Amino acid sequence: MPNIKSAKKRVKITEAKTLQNKMFKSSFKTAIKKYTAAVEAGDKELAASLYKDAVKIVDKAASKGIIHANTAARKKSRFTLMLNKMGA
């Protein structure tokens, strides 16, 4: 454990930020799972609405540094392809 006051504060801040990142990652993964489940079920209307949510949360994750920008672009591209294949 740190002895210096600023180091103690950094420990508290790190714990809080770690918790926030875990919460965000959890909601991120949940949104992706819901979208893929809707696509696999073949429910186009539900998939279209969940697509918007999934893309939004992927963009937010990239902007917060949770995932890399290229990973976000790849995921969004795959989501779009999954949605477009449903319409064909």
N, C-alpha and C positions, 0 to 999 in steps of 0.2 A: 504494500500500500504506500502511496506517496505521502511525503511529509510536508511538502510545500503547498501552500494554499492554492496557487494557480493550477498545480498538478492535480490536486483533489477535485477542483472544478472541472478540469478536462475529463477526468474519469466519469463524473456525473453526466457531462454533456455527451460523451461517447456512448454511454449506456442509453441515453434518451434517443440519440440519433440511430443507434442500432435497432432499437425497438421500432422506431418509425419506419426504417428500411424494411424490417421484417413484415410489418403490417402492410406496407405498400407492395412488397413482393408477393405476399399472400393474395391480395386482391388482384394483382396482375395475373397470377397463375389461374385464379378462379375465373376471371373474365375470359381467358384463352380457352379453358376447359369447357365453359358454357358455350362458347362460340363453336368449337369443334364438335361438341355433342349435338348442337342444333343442325350443323351441316351434315353430320352422319345420319341424323334422324330424317333428313330431307325436308325439314320445315323451312321453306324459303323466307317467309315473312319474319319469323323469329330470328333466323340467321342474319337477315338484312339489318334488323335493329341491333342485334348483338355485335354485328360487324362494326358499326359506328362506335360502340362502346369499347370494343377491343382495340381498334385503331387509336382511339383517343388515349386509352391507358398505356398503350405501347409508346406513343409519342411522349406522354408525360414521363414514363420511365426513362426514356432516352434523354430527355431534358434534365432530369434529376441525376443522371449518371448511374442509374441502377443497371441499365444495359447499355451496350455500345450503340452508337448511331447506325452502324452498318447492320447490326443484329436487328434493330428496330425496322430498318428498311426491308430486310429479308423477311421478317415476320409479316409485315403489312402486305408485301408482295404475295406471300403464300396465302394469306387470308383472302386477298382479292381473287386469286386464282381459284380457291376453293368455292367462293361465292359465284364466280362466273361459270364454273363447271356445273353448278346446280341448275342454272338457267338453260343450259344447252341440252 
